[in-house]
Amino acid sequence: MQTIVAYVSHKPGVLNRVGSLARRLNINIDSLTVGPTEMPGVARMTIVVNTDQGGAHRLEASLENLVDVQLAEIITGRPAVERDLALIKVVANQNSRPHLMDLIKVFRARVVDVSPDSLIVEVSGETDKIDGLLEVLRPFGVLEMARSGSVAMTRGSALLQPPGKPPVETAGATSAANSSRTPKGSNGSDYGSEAIESEVEANEA
């Protein structure tokens, strides 16, 4: 699988043109998510395609030739955070419910709806995590599933931005005193980079 991030004009017809382009290149789209960004009139797409590196580069180059595409970039192999979200409705009777709850806790998922004969489970994370939960739920009887598709963002200071985006003004630039203070955690302790990294690692486990 190859992942491409694209910034496009947020207007009708753009999604259809992107899909038609992949079809002409004979590239299957595994998932495609699109939504507004911090910039008015600009949407961000995360496109996961079932192709090799050469196919991904052809799609990337072809996307950038479209008038409504401001930027297209392959992020496969780069340090990135990639997340998918799924809602899974599974059969849950009185006998199976305790075992189901144990499995849901193991995958750090949560129950968002309960009925006498079923549960709706919400899970987010990497694709492999969601696929793993789906497989262990199948023996109980999966009634329905909806997945958002992957969204992705490069880690650290590496930014994907379309040309012409104005620089971001940070709050720290307005007050030297405030910028020199170390953020505090909920327990009042210093909430520096080490604490943040530890929390990220715990959430990704």
Secondary structure, 3 states (H helix, E strand, C coil): CEEEEEEEECCCCHHHHHHHHHHHCCCEEEEEEEEECCCCCEEEEEEEEECCHHHHHHHHHHHHCCCCEEEEEECCCCCEEEEEEEEEEEECCCCCHHHHHHHHHHCCCEEEEEECCEEEEEEEECHHHHHHHHHHHHHHCEEEEEECCCEEEECCCCCCCCCCCCCCCCHHHHCHHHHCCCCECCCCCECCHHHHHHHHHHHHC
